[in-house]
Amino acid sequence: MEAVRAFCIELGCEEVGELSVKPDSVQFTAVVPNAGQHEFGLTFSLEENSWSTSSWLRVRSFREISEIMFNAAQQNLFVRTAFAGMEMCYRRNDLGVIEVEQRPAFDPDTF
């Protein structure tokens, strides 16, 4: 997570918080310059069924969140976020290729 936090600083994020280590998670916050009002929660884990780490980022467009998610996936983290009713997942496969999956965040038939 420190490497993901460092990437946020490199990307130009402001107000990048320190890592907060809790019994079941590690968290930090960051604000991308000229962010506007959009906040995204990211969940990172080494594998889908492991414990998770989180960050809250305020961004001006989805481009920054995609760059952060891609960078985290390159570090072999499974990354997931939900936005506007969609869930996006980034992961590195066994060949080292970053796979991106987008799906509905909820079942519209049961919502």
C-alpha positions in Angstrom: 0.0 0.0 0.0 2.9 2.3 0.6 3.8 1.9 -3.1 0.2 2.8 -4.2 0.3 5.8 -1.8 3.6 6.9 -3.3 2.1 6.6 -6.8 -0.7 8.9 -5.8 1.9 11.4 -4.7 3.8 11.0 -8.0 0.5 11.4 -9.9 0.1 14.8 -8.3 -2.4 14.0 -5.6 -2.7 16.5 -2.7 -3.5 15.9 0.9 -2.2 12.3 0.7 -2.8 10.9 4.2 -0.5 8.7 6.1 -1.2 4.9 6.1 -3.5 4.0 8.9 -3.0 0.4 10.0 -6.0 -1.3 11.6 -6.4 -5.0 12.6 -8.2 -5.9 9.3 -7.1 -3.2 6.9 -4.7 -0.5 5.9 -6.1 2.9 4.7 -5.1 6.2 3.3 -6.8 9.2 1.7 -5.8 11.4 -1.2 -7.1 14.3 -3.3 -6.2 14.7 -7.0 -5.6 18.4 -7.9 -8.8 20.2 -9.2 -10.7 17.2 -8.0 -14.2 18.6 -7.9 -16.7 16.6 -5.8 -16.2 13.0 -7.0 -15.0 10.6 -4.3 -14.1 7.0 -5.0 -13.4 4.1 -2.6 -10.9 1.6 -3.7 -10.4 -1.9 -2.2 -7.0 -3.6 -2.7 -6.2 -7.1 -1.8 -3.5 -9.7 -2.7 -6.3 -12.1 -3.8 -10.1 -11.8 -3.9 -10.8 -13.7 -0.7 -8.0 -12.1 1.4 -8.2 -9.2 3.8 -8.6 -5.8 2.2 -7.0 -2.4 2.3 -8.8 0.8 1.4 -8.3 4.3 0.2 -10.6 7.2 -0.5 -9.6 9.4 -3.4 -11.2 12.6 -4.7 -10.6 12.9 -8.4 -11.6 15.2 -11.3 -12.2 12.3 -13.8 -12.1 8.6 -13.9 -8.8 8.7 -15.7 -6.9 9.2 -12.4 -8.7 6.4 -10.7 -7.9 4.1 -13.6 -4.2 5.0 -13.5 -4.1 4.3 -9.7 -5.9 1.0 -10.2 -3.7 0.0 -13.1 -0.6 0.8 -11.0 -1.8 -1.2 -8.1 -2.6 -4.2 -10.3 0.9 -4.0 -11.7 2.1 -4.6 -8.1 0.0 -7.8 -8.1 -2.9 -6.3 -6.0 -6.5 -7.1 -6.9 -8.3 -3.7 -7.1 -12.1 -3.1 -7.0 -14.2 0.1 -7.0 -17.9 0.9 -7.6 -19.1 4.0 -9.4 -22.5 4.9 -10.9 -23.9 1.4 -10.4 -20.9 -0.3 -12.0 -18.1 -2.3 -10.4 -14.6 -2.2 -11.9 -11.9 -4.8 -11.1 -8.3 -4.7 -12.1 -5.9 -7.7 -11.6 -2.7 -9.0 -13.1 -3.1 -12.5 -14.6 -0.5 -15.3 -14.5 1.1 -14.0 -17.7 1.6 -10.5 -16.2 -1.1 -8.9 -18.2 -3.5 -6.5 -16.5 -7.1 -7.6 -16.9 -10.0 -5.1 -16.4 -13.5 -6.3 -15.7 -16.6 -4.1 -15.6 -19.9 -5.4 -14.4 -23.1 -4.1 -12.7 -22.6 -3.4 -9.0 -26.0 -4.9 -8.2 -28.6 -7.2 -9.7 -31.3 -4.9 -11.2 -33.9 -7.7 -10.9 -33.5 -7.8 -7.1 -32.6 -4.1 -6.4 
